[in-house]
Amino acid sequence: MLKEIIIKKIKKHGAIPFDEFMEMALYYPELGYYTKPDAKIGRQGDFFTASHLGSVFGFFLARQIEIFYQKLNCPKNFTVTEIGPGMGFLAKDILDNIDSSASIKYNLVEINPAFKKVQRERLKEHEDKIFWYSSIEQLESFSGLIICNEVFDALPVRIFEVNDSGQIMEVYVDIGEQEQLIEIFLPCRTDTLEYLQEFAPWVLKMKKYRSEVNLAMKSLIESLSKKLKKGYILIFDYGYTSEEYYHPDRNKGTLLCYYKHNINENPYINIGHQDMTAHVNFTAVEKLATMAGLKFEGYFSQGSYLISLCDEKIFQKIYQKNLKEHFKRLVLPQGMGESHRVMILSKD
Ligand SMILES: C[S@@+](CC[C@H](N)C(=O)[O-])C[C@H]1O[C@@H](n2cnc3c(N)ncnc32)[C@H](O)[C@@H]1O
């Protein structure tokens, strides 16, 4: 069992930083939440994403792809690459709805063979356009578009705490007297501190403040940039700017766990069976993207972004297929319209 493997590792090497624990819980080969053979997203899983709301999200992204395709002068080898495509709903909805004159190739980067099987079944009709890769590194470089829907929030994060005396500590996972997993606090690693100095220097002066730092997204952004010759990247996720994320009132951070559509704040239960996620700091995404050679194009709430893509054709589809309620959930603030954001990046 995964918990025993983690305990064995701690016994052998000592306490591990929280991000290493989270990496194991989500991605340990065959046993992690996203790598196990029976992993599921959606009604039978633990949470939904925008791609599970009818086909509406796909209507909009198909339109967005047509726009990007034209902006790039309708190239012959326009490639859409979706990272972590889950159950394959978004890919299907995009390919079902895209204007057939936009001849595209669709790459899916999927680390879990079980998800790949579900995607293959769902995307049978489009098999001539689909190509699978088990890591970003395996992709050939291409021009077109990269889509990351709720991928960044699934990256392992570090947790820091500024204690009562104003010391900045990092959370490590250790073993308690009854062999249970416990948190201990060790001095912050240099790159965690550097991140905070850059993106949230004010938290260093606070007391009793806990939150997360996502350093894993640096290498993700760099590998995406390396593979994109020319085109766009769309990052959808729940997140904030640095000011919102590290607001003094948000003093417990954003880390949450999802188990059978219930939320809890305890990452040390249901290990490998519950999702673990933290909000995305879009200020950091923008900075890291620029450093990786990408251009910042815009940052919007999901609601205003989707509304800006609305046209008559999309409204007709929403009405004809009776998907008004799904549309509302995607764009209204009480649904995903405000909590979810989109960042558009590009490369010339
Ligand atoms: C929250 S799920 C979202 C799935 C899907 N995009 C959706 O909207 O339903 C996050 C997915 O991102 C994948 N993921 C995270 N990091 C990845 C990486 N470096 N390469 C490929 N997939 C990754 C995870 O394996 C997981 O399947």
The ligand as a Gaussian input file, in Angstrom:
#p B3LYP/6-31G(d) Opt

LIG

0 1
 C       -7.256000      17.629000     -12.166000
 S       -6.844000      16.527000     -13.418000
 C       -7.608000      17.301000     -14.792000
 C       -7.899000      16.356000     -15.918000
 C       -8.563000      16.960000     -17.154000
 N       -7.758000      17.991000     -17.747000
 C       -9.948000      17.476000     -16.857000
 O      -10.192000      18.653000     -17.015000
 O      -10.811000      16.677000     -16.458000
 C       -5.128000      16.847000     -13.641000
 C       -4.431000      15.945000     -14.646000
 O       -3.173000      16.509000     -14.986000
 C       -2.254000      15.447000     -15.155000
 N       -0.876000      15.950000     -15.086000
 C       -0.269000      16.645000     -14.106000
 N        1.019000      16.907000     -14.441000
 C        1.218000      16.388000     -15.664000
 C        2.321000      16.329000     -16.563000
 N        3.502000      16.878000     -16.262000
 N        2.169000      15.694000     -17.751000
 C        0.985000      15.137000     -18.080000
 N       -0.105000      15.164000     -17.263000
 C        0.012000      15.765000     -16.089000
 C       -2.624000      14.493000     -14.031000
 O       -2.089000      13.223000     -14.252000
 C       -4.158000      14.546000     -14.116000
 O       -4.647000      13.583000     -15.004000

